[in-house]
Amino acid sequence: MTKDRVQTLRKAFMETLKDKEFLAEAGKSKLDVDPASGEEVEKMVAGLFQLAPALVTKMGEILK
């Protein structure tokens, strides 16, 4: 996906989360709307791939 498409989708998503009708429907469904931007989510995911090798090994042992 091209960078301009990603930016367009991110912008549309954030605008939707500010839309009065959307927020009213979310409120009716008792949903909290507390979005993270695409950039924030991208950083969080990237951080998951930067775990120390020893931690990855330990997690693997725990999950066996």
C-alpha positions, 0 to 999 in steps of 0.5 A: 500500500502506498504512503499516500493511501495509508495517510488517507485511510488514517485521516479518514479513520480519525475523522470518523472517530470525531464524527458526532453521529458516530460518537452518539451511536457509540454512546448508545452502545456504551462503547468508549472511544479513545483512539490511538493514531496510526503513527502511535499504533505503528510505534507500538507494533514496532516495539514488539519486534524489538524485544531482547532475545533473552526475553523472547527465549524466556517467553517461549519457555513459559508458553510451552 
